[in-house]
Amino acid sequence: MNDFNIGSIIVNFVIIGSIVFMIFLVFEDYYENWGKKKFYKLLTVKLKKGLISDKEDILLLLNSVCREYGKDYSIASIPEDYLTYMTDKKENILEKNYSLIKEIIKVESTEKPFANIPVEERRLLRNIDDSVKHNDLASIKHNLQELSSVISTINRIYQRTSKINQWSIPIAIIGIILTIIFGLTNLL
């Protein structure tokens, strides 16, 4: 009788833990989108009220949402996403607000052309950009070789991870099914 209670408890614990883990995986993406959607809604309200006049106003709003959701949204890409969001919702945006956001996108892409790229690749691309400006062909070739090496390494890591991940879900499903089967056999 004592074995029955311990077995049931373990089975229930594993089943509930598996369900909670799956729910966490599903809602993680939704949670990130909630932060963006909140930013878009707040920006829309502030634009309509005339409270946004420059990049700093948008940055303050973005930083507030980032702190609230524990995310790090980039000022380089979020305005582009906002314009897409407004287009998808078929909402009209005032010409002056549209121009302000387009100007922010233009400035950010000029000031930080590789902002959404990982650090190592960004460093190499900046070096290549500087070398092009100074017409330094030797540096361009060297940085391109380094960039090729970094991309090759990332590709190998991606391929290895992809191979590992292709088996994780089937193994997890088999594990859950076996847990349920063994749990049910313990109950009988």
Secondary structure, 3 states (H helix, E strand, C coil): CHHHHHHHHHHHHHHHHHHHHHHHHHHHHHHHHHHHHHHHHHHHHHHHHCCCCCHHHHHHHHHHHHHHHCCCCCCCCHHHHHHHHHHHCCCCCCHHHHHHHHHHHHHHHHHCCCCCCCHHHHHHHHHHHHHHHCCCHHHHHHHHHHHHHHHHHHHHHHHHHHHHHHHHHHHHHHHHHHHHHHHHHHHC
